[in-house]
Amino acid sequence: MKIVVTSDTHHNYHILKKIVELNPDADLFIHLGDGENEFLDVRNETFGKQFVFVKGNGDFGDWKESAVIGVNGYKIYCTHGDKLDVANSLDLLLYNAKKEKCKIALFGHTHIYMTDVVDGIYVMNPGSPESPRNRLKPSYGVINIDTNGIIDMKIVEIKRD
């Protein structure tokens, strides 16, 4: 299973559309907030794919601030992260993921990409394809879970149009 993870697209419809188009083999697209308008547009234009969205601090719609989804026998904790103070610590993120018995924890908000395994939990921030920070390149994340349950996470740099 291939999961594409984005966050912080901040009104850039074209970059989100490009990410979806570059990944026709993806089974699931997860957006971790701060991009509700373009998320809705791209989701409504893309048929046969599953999409998940959680509310960021720049979103105003009636979205959940976190979600737990089941994928290939694993649970994934999804959040924007602003309410969990992820800019300073991953402690609350990991606490919530463990409480929900999740193997993967995803967050955005900082615009700084990272992948890691902490206390047995796979952690990813896909960065931002629109406005990365710390001189990083625009990016999104990809998670592959093979038929044996092996999890592989990577960050993909992308050129803005």
FENKA-V52874 format. One line per field, one symbol per residue. psi: psi as a letter, one per 30 degrees, with the letter a starting at -180 (. if undefined). burial: I if it has 24 or more other ideal C-beta (glycine too) atoms within 12 Angstrom, else O. Layout:
# FENKA-V52874
psi = ???
burial = ???
This chain:
# FENKA-V52874
psi = kkkkkllhfigieeeeeeeeefhfgkfkkkkglhheeeeeeeeffjkglkkkklklfgkflilkflkkkkkhflkkkklefefghfffkgeeeeeeeeeghkfkkklbefgjllkljkhgkkkkjfakfeillhgllklllkkkjlfggkkkklkkkkkk.
burial = IIIIIIIIIIOIIOIIIIIIOOIOOIOIIIIIIIIIIIIOOIIOOIOOIOIIIIIIIIIOOOIOIIIIIOIOOIIIIIIIIIOIOIOOOIOOIIOIIOOIOIIIIIIIIIIIIIIOOOOOIIIIIIIIIIIIOOOOOIIIIIIIIOOOOOIOIOIIOIOOO
